[in-house]
């Protein structure tokens, strides 16, 4: 026989349930929290050392404690780096990153849409397989063929020689991530757009693009970060000092100032600042794209 509880009795029952001790699965994970704090220390200490060392004078770098901030911090190291054509290297890196990321993401988005919405034709399966094969080919394995192709095209020692291979290597992963996101868009939305008379081009930019914005921002930031930190392509495909990008410029500073560690770290800080700004603006979308894109 079922007993009907009054409202005060139900409230009392809920209160007693809430006062019960937590189960083992609801207790705090002290080991996980401690591991997280230890990992934070491991990551934060090198960053802290890099920043405080970049503010130290070269003559006092070896005299004191490496982890102690200097009593008389100076910006002379940053001034020295900026006067060493840092602006030209920064512009080169921006041109290469933007010139490679924009075409790569645009092409990848259209290719992913065609693969998902084009049906299971043999041609699209082959194209998708080629994109997936691109993930298995490292840059180091193709640097000699790329060098020979660039020489044949008379593009050696130019920024275009860095942009074209960067586009090719940014496409495979971008297509994979964007295709996974487009598959998660309900098919009924595409059908409703088609019923309303929208073309595939309109559906692509008016429906698929807004719904896959987290994935677009994710692959954009990831590709820009990879190209920004690229070292092998600028080292092999450029020669003139005015064609150097920031990673290659930091390497050249290491040769020019062999014992000036604060100046080298000042260049590292200036090189990292644009990445931090990009991450600060796209952090939420980046995390959303990573967790949703690879977790589905």
C-alpha positions in Angstrom: 0.0 0.0 0.0 1.5 3.4 -1.0 1.7 6.1 1.6 1.2 9.6 0.5 3.6 12.1 2.3 2.6 15.6 3.1 4.6 18.5 2.0 6.4 19.0 5.4 7.2 15.3 5.5 8.7 15.4 2.0 10.8 18.4 3.0 12.0 16.7 6.1 12.9 13.6 4.1 14.9 15.6 1.6 16.7 17.4 4.4 17.7 14.1 6.0 19.0 12.9 2.7 21.1 16.0 2.3 22.6 15.6 5.8 23.9 12.1 4.9 27.6 11.7 4.7 29.1 11.8 1.3 29.9 8.6 -0.4 33.4 7.6 -1.5 32.8 8.8 -5.0 31.6 12.2 -3.8 34.6 12.9 -1.6 37.3 15.4 -2.6 40.1 14.0 -4.7 43.0 15.2 -2.7 45.5 13.2 -4.7 44.2 14.7 -8.0 44.3 18.2 -6.5 47.8 17.8 -5.2 49.0 16.5 -8.6 47.4 19.6 -10.3 49.2 22.0 -8.0 52.5 20.2 -8.6 52.0 20.4 -12.3 51.2 24.1 -12.0 54.5 24.6 -10.2 56.4 22.6 -12.8 54.9 24.9 -15.5 55.0 28.2 -13.6 58.6 28.1 -12.4 60.2 28.2 -15.9 57.9 31.0 -17.0 58.7 32.9 -13.8 62.4 32.4 -14.3 62.2 33.5 -18.0 60.4 36.8 -17.1 62.6 37.8 -14.1 65.8 36.9 -16.0 64.9 39.0 -19.0 64.7 42.0 -16.6 68.2 41.4 -15.1 71.4 43.1 -16.2 73.9 40.8 -18.0 76.7 41.6 -15.6 74.7 40.5 -12.6 73.0 37.4 -14.1 75.6 35.0 -12.7 76.2 36.8 -9.5 73.0 36.2 -7.6 70.3 33.6 -7.1 68.7 32.5 -10.4 65.2 32.5 -9.0 65.4 35.7 -7.1 64.2 38.9 -8.8 66.8 41.6 -9.4 66.7 44.6 -7.1 67.4 47.0 -10.0 65.3 45.6 -12.9 66.1 47.0 -16.3 64.4 47.0 -19.7 67.8 47.3 -21.6 67.5 43.7 -22.8 64.1 44.4 -24.5 65.6 47.6 -26.0 68.5 45.6 -27.3 66.3 43.0 -28.9 63.9 45.5 -30.5 66.9 47.4 -31.9 68.1 44.1 -33.5 65.4 44.3 -36.3 62.9 42.5 -34.1 60.1 44.5 -35.8 61.0 43.1 -39.2 61.1 39.6 -37.9 57.7 40.1 -36.2 56.1 41.4 -39.4 57.5 38.4 -41.3 56.0 36.0 -38.7 52.6 37.7 -38.9 52.6 37.6 -42.8 53.5 33.9 -42.8 51.0 33.0 -40.1 48.1 35.0 -41.5 48.9 34.1 -45.1 48.9 30.4 -44.3 46.1 30.2 -41.7 43.4 32.0 -43.6 43.6 29.9 -46.9 44.2 26.7 -44.9 41.1 27.1 -42.7 38.9 28.3 -45.5 39.8 25.4 -47.7 39.6 22.9 -44.8 36.1 24.1 -43.9 34.8 23.8 -47.4 36.5 20.4 -47.8 35.0 19.1 -44.6 31.5 20.3 -45.6 31.8 18.6 -48.9 33.0 15.3 -47.3 30.2 15.3 -44.8 27.3 16.6 -46.9 28.4 15.2 -50.3 27.3 11.6 -49.5 29.3 8.5 -49.3 30.7 8.6 -52.8 33.9 6.8 -53.7 35.6 10.0 -54.7 34.9 11.7 -51.4 36.1 8.7 -49.5 39.4 8.7 -51.4 39.8 12.5 -50.7 39.0 12.0 -47.0 41.6 9.2 -46.9 44.2 11.4 -48.5 43.6 14.1 -45.8 43.9 11.4 -43.1 47.2 10.2 -44.7 48.5 13.7 -44.3 48.4 13.3 -40.5 50.8 10.5 -40.7 53.5 12.3 -42.7 55.8 14.5 -40.5 57.3 17.7 -41.8 60.9 16.4 -41.3 60.2 13.5 -43.8 59.2 15.9 -46.6 61.7 18.8 -46.1 64.0 17.7 -48.9 61.2 17.3 -51.5 59.8 20.7 -50.4 63.2 22.3 -50.8 63.5 20.9 -54.3 60.0 22.0 -55.3 60.7 25.5 -53.9 63.9 25.7 -55.9 62.1 24.6 -59.1 59.4 27.3 -58.5 62.1 30.0 -57.9 60.5 30.8 -54.5 63.6 30.2 -52.4 64.4 32.8 -49.8 60.9 34.3 -49.9 58.0 34.4 -47.5 55.8 32.6 -50.0 58.1 29.6 -49.7 57.1 29.4 -46.1 53.4 30.0 -46.6 52.7 27.3 -49.2 54.0 24.3 -47.2 52.5 25.7 -44.0 49.1 25.6 -45.7 49.5 22.0 -46.8 50.5 20.8 -43.4 47.7 22.7 -41.6 44.9 21.2 -43.8 44.7 17.5 -42.7 44.1 18.1 -39.0 41.7 21.0 -39.7 39.6 18.9 -42.1 39.4 16.1 -39.5 38.2 18.4 -36.6 35.8 20.4 -38.8 34.3 17.3 -40.3 33.6 15.9 -36.9 31.8 19.1 -35.9 29.7 19.3 -39.1 28.6 15.7 -38.6 27.1 16.7 -35.3 24.9 19.4 -36.8 21.4 17.9 -37.0 20.4 16.8 -40.5 17.0 18.5 -40.1 18.6 21.9 -40.1 20.2 21.3 -43.5 17.0 19.9 -44.8 15.0 23.0 -43.6 17.6 25.3 -45.3 17.2 23.3 -48.6 13.4 23.5 -48.3 13.6 27.3 -47.9 15.5 27.4 -51.2 19.0 28.0 -49.8 21.9 26.9 -52.0 24.8 24.8 -50.7 27.0 27.9 -50.6 24.4 29.8 -48.4 24.0 26.7 -46.2 27.7 26.5 -45.8 28.2 30.0 -44.5 24.8 30.8 -43.0 24.3 27.5 -41.1 27.4 25.4 -40.9 29.8 28.2 -40.2 28.0 29.7 -37.1 27.3 26.3 -35.6 30.9 25.1 -36.0 32.5 28.4 -34.7 34.2 26.7 -31.7 35.9 24.2 -34.1 36.9 27.0 -36.5 38.5 29.0 -33.7 40.2 25.9 -32.3 41.9 24.9 -35.6 42.7 28.6 -36.3 44.5 29.0 -33.0 46.2 25.6 -33.2 47.4 26.2 -36.8 48.6 29.7 -36.0 50.5 28.5 -33.0 52.2 25.8 -35.0 53.2 28.1 -37.9 54.2 30.9 -35.5 56.7 28.5 -33.7 57.9 26.9 -36.9 61.6 26.7 -37.1 62.6 24.0 -39.7 60.9 25.6 -42.8 62.4 29.1 -42.2 65.8 27.6 -41.5 65.9 25.6 -44.7 63.9 27.7 -47.1 65.2 31.2 -46.3 68.7 32.7 -46.2 68.4 36.5 -46.1 68.2 38.2 -42.6 65.2 40.2 -43.7 63.2 37.0 -44.4 63.7 35.6 -40.9 60.8 34.8 -38.7 60.8 35.1 -34.9 62.0 31.6 -34.0 64.9 31.9 -36.4 65.6 35.3 -35.1 65.8 34.0 -31.5 68.2 31.4 -32.7 70.4 34.0 -34.4 70.4 36.0 -31.2 71.7 33.0 -29.4 74.7 33.0 -31.7 75.2 36.8 -31.6 74.9 37.1 -27.8 76.4 33.8 -26.7 76.6 34.8 -23.0 73.8 37.3 -22.9 71.1 35.0 -21.5 68.8 37.9 -20.4 68.7 39.3 -23.9 67.8 35.9 -25.4 65.0 35.4 -22.8 63.8 38.9 -23.5 63.4 37.9 -27.2 61.6 34.7 -26.0 59.1 36.9 -23.9 58.4 39.2 -26.9 57.9 36.2 -29.2 55.4 34.6 -26.7 53.3 37.7 -26.1 51.3 37.5 -29.3 50.5 33.9 -28.6 49.2 34.8 -25.1 47.0 37.6 -26.5 45.6 35.2 -29.1 44.9 32.6 -26.4 43.3 35.2 -24.1 40.7 36.2 -26.8 39.9 32.7 -27.9 40.4 30.7 -24.7 36.7 29.8 -24.2 36.1 28.8 -27.8 39.4 26.9 -27.9 38.5 24.8 -24.8 35.0 24.3 -26.1 36.2 23.1 -29.5 38.8 20.8 -28.0 36.4 19.1 -25.6 33.5 18.8 -28.0 35.5 18.0 -31.1 37.5 15.1 -29.7 35.0 13.9 -27.2 32.1 13.1 -29.5 
